[in-house]
Amino acid sequence: MTEVLRIESLHKRYSHDSSEVHALKGVNIVVKQGEFVSLMGPSGSGKSTLLNVLGCLDRPTEGSYHLGGEDVSRMGDDQLSSIRSRYLGFIFQQYNLLPQYTVVENIEIPLIYQGIRLDSESRARCVGLAELVGLGHRLDHRPMQLSGGQQQRVAIARSLVNRPQLILADEPTGNLDTKTSHEIMTLLSKLNMSGKTIVMVTHENDIAKWSKRIVRMRDGVIESDEANTPDPIDESGPGLPMHLLEEAA
Amino acid sequence: MALVSGLACLAVFLATTDKGRRGLELALRSLWLHKLRSFLSMLGIIIGTSAVIILMAFGEGSERDVLEDIKRLGTTNIIIRSVKPPDDSNTNRRQMVATYGLTYSDLEVLATIPSITRLVPMRVFPQETRRSARSHNSRVVATVPQYAEVNDLTLVQGRFLVPDDDERMNNVCVLGQETAKSLFTFEEPLGSSVKLGEFVYVVVGILAERMPTGGTGGSQAAEDFNQDIYIPMQTARGRFGDRIQIRSAGSRSAEKVDMHQITVTVEDIDKVRPTGEIIRSILGDTDRHPRLDWALTVPLDRLELVERTKANIRQSLGIYASISLLVGGIGIMNVMLATVTERTREVGIRRALGAKRSDITFQFLIETMVQTGIGGLLGVAFGVAYVFTHAALKTLPMAAMLFQDGSPSPILHVPSITWSLSTAVGVGVIFGIYPALRAAYMDPIEALRHV
C-alpha cells in the first residue's frame, strides 16, 4: 500500500516567553493509505504539535516530513498553503465553519483556495457531499441554524471536497454528546472503510477504540503504537448514501 | 487619470474572476451582517466625500458670482469714491458738517482725459419720498443718464434720465421697484408726481426689480436699487444745494459732498491702468485734495486677483476636504483592525483550508475598499443632492442663521465627483493595507486557538 506520510527524526523546538520548549523529541511515524490512526497522550505530550506539523500549519525544527512523496518540511508559507488545499482535509473540535456562509458555501471553500473555477460541476459535487453526510435538505442553512452534530457533518463534508490524501481530525467529538459522537464516529469509520486515510487526535479511549491503530505519546516521543480492532459498525438506523462517496471522492 | 483607470481595472477584476466575485460578495455580506457598525465606520468617508462636493460647489459658485459681478461691471472701468476722512469728527465739531470727497471741479478735469469714454458721477443721500399720505424712506441717487448703462438697469415703464433733464434742471425722477410699490399701490405712477424735500418731481420711469449685489457691482457699496429714486445731478445741485441734512436715529449732522462716486469707463483695456495712474496723480495733488478723502479701485486688478486666488482657494478647499477624508480613513482603519481581531478564528480556518497570505490580504482589503467605495458613493449622492436643494433649504428658518442674503449659490463642480470617489477608494486601500496585512501574517495555529 502506498505511503501517505512519512516522518523521520522529527524535532520541534519553540521559544515560549524566555524559555525554550522541546515539544517533539525525535518522532518517527509512517502512515499508509487507508489507515485510521488515533493519536493519544496527556497534555504536553506533543500530540497537538505533531498534528500541526502533519497539517502543514507548523514546520519542524529538525527532521523530515514527506507527504504524498513530497518533502514538505522546508517549504515556504505559500507552498504549504497550496499543499494544504490540495492534499489535506481538516476536522476541528469546534467545527470551525464560517458563519456568513451557507452549508454548501462552507463546503466549497477549499476549492476557492485551490483556484478551481467554481461552476455547476463543482457545485454539484458539494451538494453531493452534503447529501453524503445527511444534510442534503439543509443546503441553504447557515451554521447558526444547525446543531453541533450537523455542523460537524458539514465540516466533514468540507474536508472531503478537495479529494484529500489525508484527513486530520482534532478531537472531532469533543463538543458533542454521546449519541451524536456515535453518529460522527460511524460516519468517519464509513469514510475510512471506503478508503479514506484518517489521523485523529483524541484523549478519550472510547473514541480511540473506533480507530484501527492507536499511537500513544508522552513527553514528545511516541510511547506505543498498537493495532486496534474496532467494534463492527451498527448498521441499524438510517443509512447514509455512501455510494455518493465514489462520485464525490 | 491614472487613478480612475486603475480603479476601472479593479472593478473589472472584481466582476470577472471567481476570487474577485467571491471577495466582493463576502465583503458585501460582512457589511450587511453588521449594518450599524458598517454605517458608522463609513460615516467618516461619507462626510468627507460630501464635504468635498459641497465645498467645491460653493467655491465654484462664489467664484462665478465674483467673476460675473466684475465682468458685468466691465473690466474697463475705474471707480473713484469719496471717503470720509477719520479726523473729521474732531475738526468740525462746532459745525457738525462733514465736507469731503470728489468735487465738480474734479469731474471737469477728469472729463478732459482723452482715454475716458464715459464719466458717471453719483451723489447719494437718504430722503423721504412723499406721495399724498404715503411716504417711503428712499435713497436719492443724483446722477447722469449713463448711470443706467453702467449699472445695466432695466426699465419696466417709461425712460431713464436724459441729457436734457440735466441741461434744463428738470424736476423729474425715476423710481425703483420698492419705492414705486410703496407710494403707488393702486395708481399709475408714470406721470404722477412725488415730493422730495420741498420740491415736486414727475415720475418718468420705473425700474425693474433688481437683485441686490455685493460690493462688486457698479459701485463699491452694496446697492439695493429697489429703494432708490433717481434724479438728475444738476437738478439735485439746484434744489438741494451743497449741504444735505442727514437725520439718523438720535443725531443730526450735515454733509457737504459734491458726489459720492464717479465711475469711469476707459476706451481700451490696455489703457485702464495708465488712466488710473493719471487719475491718481490728479486727485493726489494736495492743492486739490489736502486730505485723503478719495479712493480708487480698478476692477481689472480685482479680476486678476480673483483668478490668481482661484487656484489657491481650490487648493485650500481640497486640503480641508482631504483632511476630513483622512480622518475618515483613520476611522475605517480602526474599525477594520477591530474586525480583523474579531475574525481571527476565521482567518485561521481559511489558512488551514489552504488560503495563502495574499488571499487573506486581498479579502480584507476588498472589504475595506467596498466600505469606502460605498461610503464615497453615499457621500457623493448626499453632496450632489445638497448642492441642488441648497436654494430651497436656504428658505428654511434655521438656515437663515447660517446663510446671509447675497451668499453665493453653489454650483456643482463636476470633477470633484470623480476626484472624491477615487480618493475615497484610495483611502480604503491605504488604510486597509495595515489591518489586512496583520490578518495575513497571523500564525494560523494561534489564530485557530483564538476565541
Interface residues (C-beta under 8 A of the other chain):
Chain A: N52 G55 L57 D58 D77 D78 S81 S82 R84 S85 R86 F90 F92 N96 L98 Q100 I109 P110 I112 Y113 Q114 R117 L118 R158 N162
Chain B: D18 K19 R22 L26 R29 S30 L33 R345 E346 G348 I349 R350 R351 A352 L353 G354 A355 K356 R357 S358 D359 P444 I445 L448
